[in-house]
Amino acid sequence: MSAAPKTAANPVPRPPAPALREDKTFELADMFKMLGDPSRLRIVIATLEGPVAVSDIADRLGLSLSLVSHHLRLLRAARLVTADRRGKQIFYRIHDQHVAHVISDMIAHVNEDVE
């Protein structure tokens, strides 16, 4: 007996969604709000390849140093990026692989060809 084809009426089975307390729901929503700003999203994407200095992010994205620093403070508070001080410079990187996977997966999703 063959399996039924996977269609909208017969979707691929998925595991149940993980439980999320109400306070964590608000925290997650705030993280997505942070990523809703194009400049902040571009900054987070710039940190995917490894630690990068604030000045390099500003130069690469064509943004002012003060604006990048402001966004990085917000992103750090939201646990989306992490800072490492090396001498007088601060280098930022993606907070962890969970965040990296979400961003990378969404980039792949928007880059898919739509028919």
C-alpha positions as CSV (number, residue, x, y, z in Angstrom):
1,M,0.0,0.0,0.0
2,S,1.5,3.3,-1.0
3,A,1.6,6.4,1.2
4,A,-0.7,9.3,0.3
5,P,0.9,12.1,-1.5
6,K,1.8,15.1,0.6
7,T,-0.5,18.0,-0.3
8,A,-2.0,21.0,1.5
9,A,-4.8,18.7,2.6
10,N,-2.3,16.0,3.6
11,P,0.7,18.0,4.9
12,V,4.1,16.5,6.0
13,P,3.7,15.5,9.7
14,R,5.6,17.8,12.0
15,P,6.5,17.4,15.7
16,P,4.5,19.4,18.1
17,A,5.6,23.0,18.7
18,P,7.6,23.5,21.9
19,A,5.8,24.9,24.8
20,L,6.4,28.6,25.4
21,R,5.5,30.5,28.6
22,E,3.8,33.8,28.2
23,D,6.8,35.8,29.4
24,K,9.0,34.0,26.9
25,T,6.4,34.7,24.2
26,F,6.9,38.4,24.8
27,E,10.7,38.0,24.8
28,L,10.5,36.2,21.5
29,A,8.2,38.8,19.9
30,D,10.7,41.5,21.0
31,M,13.5,39.6,19.3
32,F,11.5,39.5,16.1
33,K,10.7,43.2,16.4
34,M,14.5,43.9,16.7
35,L,15.0,42.0,13.4
36,G,12.1,43.9,11.8
37,D,14.3,47.0,11.3
38,P,16.3,46.6,8.0
39,S,19.4,48.3,9.5
40,R,19.5,46.0,12.5
41,L,18.8,43.0,10.4
42,R,21.7,43.9,8.1
43,I,23.9,44.4,11.2
44,V,23.0,40.9,12.5
45,I,23.7,39.4,9.0
46,A,27.1,41.1,9.0
47,T,28.0,39.2,12.2
48,L,27.2,35.8,10.8
49,E,30.7,35.3,9.3
50,G,32.5,35.9,12.6
51,P,33.6,38.7,14.9
52,V,33.5,42.1,13.2
53,A,34.5,45.5,14.5
54,V,31.9,48.2,14.9
55,S,33.7,50.5,12.4
56,D,33.9,47.7,9.8
57,I,30.1,47.1,10.1
58,A,29.5,50.8,9.7
59,D,31.8,51.0,6.6
60,R,30.4,47.8,5.1
61,L,26.8,48.9,5.5
62,G,27.2,52.6,4.8
63,L,25.8,53.6,8.2
64,S,27.2,56.1,10.7
65,L,29.3,54.7,13.6
66,S,26.9,56.1,16.2
67,L,23.9,54.5,14.5
68,V,25.6,51.1,14.3
69,S,26.6,51.4,18.0
70,H,23.1,52.3,19.0
71,H,21.6,49.3,17.1
72,L,24.3,47.0,18.5
73,R,23.4,48.0,22.0
74,L,19.8,47.0,21.4
75,L,20.7,43.8,19.6
76,R,23.1,42.9,22.5
77,A,20.3,43.5,25.0
78,A,18.0,41.3,23.0
79,R,20.7,38.5,23.0
80,L,21.0,38.5,19.3
81,V,24.7,39.5,19.2
82,T,27.6,39.2,21.6
83,A,30.5,41.6,22.2
84,D,34.1,40.8,22.7
85,R,36.6,43.6,23.6
86,R,40.1,43.4,22.1
87,G,42.1,46.3,23.3
88,K,40.2,49.4,22.4
89,Q,38.0,47.8,19.8
90,I,34.8,45.9,20.3
91,F,34.0,43.0,18.0
92,Y,30.5,41.7,17.6
93,R,29.4,38.2,16.6
94,I,26.1,36.4,16.4
95,H,25.0,35.4,19.9
96,D,24.8,31.6,19.2
97,Q,24.0,29.0,16.6
98,H,20.3,29.2,17.3
99,V,20.2,32.8,16.2
100,A,22.5,32.0,13.3
101,H,20.3,29.2,12.1
102,V,17.1,31.3,12.2
103,I,18.7,34.1,10.2
104,S,20.4,31.7,7.7
105,D,17.3,29.7,7.2
106,M,15.2,32.8,6.6
107,I,17.8,34.2,4.1
108,A,17.6,30.8,2.3
109,H,13.8,31.0,2.4
110,V,13.5,34.5,0.8
111,N,16.1,33.6,-1.8
112,E,14.1,30.5,-3.0
113,D,12.6,30.8,-6.4
114,V,8.8,31.3,-6.2
115,E,6.7,29.7,-9.0
